[in-house]
């Protein structure tokens, strides 16, 4: 073992103890994670934090239900006691566990520069430079809020199905928000960049471009008018535009919902759920992508999962518990924030795949519509896929041309209907990093898409 020092025979004994009174499956999840973050506000360091998550989670699945205990004490006695406590709740048929299968883990996500080796002053310099460049754009930029985060997460998974695997995951992310004000109106614009990689993430960013984009976007929206309310065509741009698919459709394809019949897509494999131009993928193997990894939090290898192909529903995202409930193969999608959470099926890098149209084609055929260049936050009912999303930067489309900027636009719809109403998909696929919350905590996920044209959406304005 590279990152942990446990005797394999002893780990096998702990799992035997956990399953001595029965159960369909058991696993141990060890974690040793260090996290460093810097907040930069009002042209100075606002806060810094350095933390560590260290502990173990023990899970038993019995009668398709979960028993989960965790501790930050990983001594032999503590692990045995944890197993005894969990098994004491079980009264089921005996389960024989498999011996551990020899595995040779491969690292598909090379760490180029360990962020913890970079001097603290260099990180502050970078944040200070971004702050300065954004403020130089205009005296209307009243505030710049920056956050830098680095995390190194070492995990070990051993399970009754024979899995014994380790992985090390290093994340770096930068978030920038510029606020503009003219004394009457206030607008903000944000950009982020994160990856499963080291400080190379920062070195690869064009800092001048990032600062200019956030500042100019916020200023541009200051005097923008409000769009008219109604139903009309909408072009949603690439990258973070994919947040609508992630929230309104992606969660409804996770076994977390599907296995409990809490999704509108239950029992619809092989059915048409989107227009012919839509192919959607969840891919945990993209090199160094923010939502990637070598193994998931159940020790299964990451994989590329085609969710929708030419409009046809092909797969769900399935973890071990979902597999038992649904009688379907796992997709390497089990994730958790840390050892205090049992894992569940979660998205990784989820996106609508590129199509054959050009961006110009999407715009040129619209008599009157909305171009949603940048998406903001929103809310979704996962049971119905009804959603409501803010457009942080939008423009009117008139007679096939992008014209004046608009602010305060809201997109209102239902995920299933929106999928069917996507009539054109461009080829400019781009991904964007974000954080996703669910019952197993908050995890790094990537959203994305090329620009898409939706035939008709309800647009809220003023």
N, C-alpha and C positions, 0 to 999 in steps of 0.2 A: 504493500500500500504506500502511496506517495504522500498523502495528506493526513492520514489517520493511522494510529498504531493500535489496532485491535487484533486479537487472535481469531482467526476464522472459525476454528472449532468452538470457541466460546460464543461467538455470534450465532452459530448454528444451535447451540444449547439454549440461548435466550429465545430464539424463535420456537424451539420445541416446547419450552416452558409456556410461551404465549399461547400455543395451540394445544396444550395438553388436555383441555376440556372441549376441544373441537373448534371449528371455524373453517371457512373456505380459503382464507389467505391471511398472511401476516407479513408485515415489513417493519424494518428499522430505518430511520432517516437521521443521519448525523450531519450537523452543519457547523462550520466555523467561518463566520463572515465578519469582515471589518469594513466599515463604512466611514467615509470622510466627506463632509460637505462644507461649502463656503457660501454665505449669503453676502451680496454686495448691493448696498442701497445708499442713495444720497451721496454718491461719490466716495464711499468708504466701506470698509468691511462692517457688515451689520451683525453677522454672527458666524461662528464656526462650530462644528461638532465632529467628534470622532467617537464611533461606537463599535461594539462587537456583539454579534449574536453567536452564542455557542450553546449547543444542546442536542438533544435527541428526541425524536417523536416515535412512538410505538403504536402501530395500528393493527387491529384485527377486524377482518370482514367476516361476519357471521349472519347467515340468513339474509344476505344482501343489505345488511346494515353495518355501520362502522362504530367500533369502539376505539377511542383515541386518547392516549395519555402522553405527556411530554415532561421533560426535566432538563435542567441545565447541569445535572450531575451525571456524568457518563462513566462512573466507576463501575467495576464488575458487580458489586453488591447492589448498586442502584439499578442497574439494568435488569438484574434478576428480579428485584422487588417490583420493578415496573411491569415486567412480564407476568408475575404472579398476580398483581393487582388487576391487570387487564383480563387474564384468563379466569379469574374468580367470578367474573360477570357472565361467563359463557357456560352454557349447558347444552352441548350439541354433540353430534357424532364426532369421533376422533378424526384427525386429519394428519396424514404423514407428510412431512415436508421433504423437499428435494435437497440433495446435496448441492453446494454451490458450483455453478458452471464456470470453468476457467474462461476468462475474457481478456481480450487485449484491446483496451480502449484506444481510440484514435482521436487526436485533437484536430478538429476541422476548423478551428477558430484561433489562429495564432495570435499570441499577445505580443504586439510590436514594441511598446514602451510601457513598462510597469508604472502606473500613475503614482504609486506610493514611493517611487524613487525620484520623482520630480520635486524640486525645491518648492516650498510653500510660497516664496516670494515670486517665483515665475508665474504661478497661478494667479496671484494677486495682480501682477503686472498685466496679465491677459485681460482680467476683468476690468481693470482701470482703463485699459486702452479702448475696450468696447464702450464703456461709459463715456469717455471723452469724445469718441468719434460720433456717437449718437447725438450728443449735446451740440457738437459743432454744426450739425445739419441746420438747426434753427433754434432761436430762443423760445420757440413754442414747445420744445421738448423740456418738460418740467421735472420728469423723473425717469430714471433708468433702474430697473430691478433685475439683478442677475443672480443666478444660482448655479454653482458648479458642484457636481457629485461624482465620487468615485467609490466603487465597491468591488471587493474581491471575495467571492463566495466559493468555499470548498465544501463539497458534499460527498457523503458515502451512503449508498443504498444497499441494503441486503434484505432479501425477501424469500418467502417460503417456496416461490416458484424457481429458485435457483440463482436468482440475480445477485451478484456482488460486484458493484461498480462504483467508481469514484469519478468526480469531475471537478474542474476548477473554472469558475466563470468570473471574468473581470469586466466590469461595466464602467463607462465614463459618459457623463451627460452634461450638457450646458443648456440652460434656459435663459432667454433674454426677453424682457418686456420693456418697451418704450411707451411712455405716456406723454401725449401732447395736449395742450390746452390753449385756448385763445381768450381765456377769461370768462367765457360763457359756456362753451362746450368742452368736453374732455373725451378723448379717445385713446385706446391702447392698441398696440400691435405686438405680437410675439413671434419668436422663432426658436426652435430647439434643434439640437443635434446630439444624438446619443448612439452608442454602438457597444457590442460585446467585444470590446477591445480596450487597449490602454490609452495613454495620453496622445497617441497618434491621432485619435479622434479630433483633438483640439488642434494639433499641428496641421490637419487637413482642412480646417475651416478657413474660409476667406473672411477674416474678422471685419475688414472694411465693408464688405458686401452685407454681412449680417447686420451691422450697425446701421447702415444706410437703409436697408430694407425695412427694418422695424420703425425707424424714425419717419421715413417718408410715408409709409403705410398709415401710421397713426395721424400724421398731419393731413394727409389726403382725405381721411374720413371726417375731419373736423367740420367742414362746411358742406359735406355731402347731404343731399336731400333724402327723405324717406321714400321707399318704393311704394307703389300702389298695391293694395291688398287684392288678392284674387288668385285664380288658377291660370297658369301659363307655363310655357317651356322654361326649363332651368338647365344651364350647363354648370356642372359641379367640377371644379378643377382637380388636378391630380394631387398626389401626396396625401395631406391630411384630410382632403375631401373624402377619403375612404373611411373616415370615422363613422359615417352614416351606415355603411355596410357592416362595419364592426359592431356597432351598437344595436342597430335595428334588425340585423339578420344573423350576424356571427354568433351572438350569445344564444340565439334560438337554435343553433346547430350544435351546441355543446351537450354532451351526455348529461351534464348537470341538470339541464332542462328536459331534454328528450326522454331520458330514462324514466322520468317521473311524470310523463305525459303533460308537461307544462309548457310545451312549445307548439306553435302553429305548424311546425314541420314534422311532427311526430308521424311515423308510419308512411312517409312519403318518398322513400328512396325509389329512384327510377321514374319519378313523376316530374313534370315540367313545372318549375316554380319561378322561373325567370325568363326573360326574352332570349331569343336565340343568340344574341350577340354577347351574352354574359357568361363568362367562365370565371369562377372564383376559387382561389387557392389559399390554403394555410400551410406555410412552409417553414419548418423549424431548422432547415439545413443551410439557409443562405449564409455564406461566409461572413462572419463578424457582424451580422445584422443584430439590431437591438433585441429582437425577440427570439434569437436562435440559442441553441445549446447543443452539446454532444449527446447528453442523456437527459431525459425528463426526471421529475422528482420521484418517479417509481423505478428508475434505472433503465427504462426502455429507450432505445435509440430514437433520436429525432428523425422525422421523415417529412416528405412532401405529401400533403393530402389534398387531392382535388375535391372540393366540396360541391361545386356546380360546374358542369361542363355543357356548354352551348344551351344553357337554360335548364338542364336536367340535374336533379339532385342526386349526387353520387355517393356522398359519405357524410357522416357526422364526425365530431371530435370525441374520442372515446378513451377513458381511463380504465383502470382495473375494475373499479366498482361498477362503472357504466357497462363494461364488457360483460360482467356477471349478470347485470340486470337486463341487458339488451341482446345478449348472445352474439356480440360482434367483436371483431378484433380490435385491440388497443391501437391507437394511432400515435403513441409517443407524445401525448398532449397533457400529461398530468403535471400540474404546477401548484406551487404554494409560495407565499411571501417568505416564510421562514419555518423553522421546525415546530413552532407553536400551532401550526395549521395542518390538518390533514389535507392531502392533495385532492384536486378534482380536475376535470377536463377544462382546459383553458386554451384560448387562442395564442398563437405565437407571432408569426409575420403573416397577416391576413390581408389579402388584396384581391380586387377585381383585376384579372389579367388583361394585357394589352389587346386592343382590337385593330381594325384595319382602317379606320377613318383618321383623317388629319384633324388637328384642332380647328383649323379654318373651316373645315366641312361642318363641324358641330355648330359654329357660330353663324355661318353664312345662310343657313336655311331657316333662321328664326326671324319672323316679322317683328315680334315684341316678346322679350323674355328677360331673364335674370342670369347674369354670370356670377356665380358664387366662387370667387377666387380663393378666399380663405375662410375656412369653417371655424366656428367657435365651439362653445359647450352646448349641451342639450340634455334631454331626458328621454327615456324609452321605457315602455312597458313591455318586458320580455315575453309575457304571455300572449300579447296581441301584436307585438312589433309596432305599435303606435309610437311615433317619435315627434320631437319638437327640437329643432336645432337652430342656433343663431348663426348668422353669416357675419363674420367679423370684417370682411372686406368684399364688397359687391359692386357690380356695375350693371347698368341697363344695357340690353341688347335691342337695337332698333334697326330694322331693315338690313339685317345681316351684318351689323357692325357694333362693336363695343363702344358705348358712348360715355355718359356721365356716371360718376361714382354714386353709390347709395349706401346708407347706413341703417342699422336697426332692422334689417331683413331677417325673417324667420322662416325656415322651411318646415312644413307640417305635413306628415304623411303616415303611411303604414308600410313597413318594410316589404311585405309580400307584394303589395300593389306597386311599389316603386321598382322592385326588381322586374316586374312584367312591363313597366313603362319605360325602361331604358331602351332607347331606340338607336343609339349610336355610341360606340366606344372608340376613343382615339388610341394612338400608339405611344403616347408620351408617359408611359408608366413611371411612377415615382413613389417611393415609400417615405413614411414619416414616423418618428418614434413617439411613444406615449406611455402612459401608465394605465393599467386596467384593474379595476377593483371588482371582486366577486367574493363568494363565500370562503375562498382560500386566501384572502388577502389581496394585496396590491402587487402586481408583477409587471415587468417590462414587456410591452407588446408593440408591434409595428402595425400600422394601418397603411393603406395605399390603394392606388388605382390610377389609371390614365384619366384624362378628362372624359366625362360622360355627359350625354344629353338625355334628360328625362322629358318625355313628351308633355307631361303636365304635372305640376306640383302646386299645392296650396302655399302661397307666399303671404306671410303676414308682414304688414308695414305699419303705417300710422295714418 
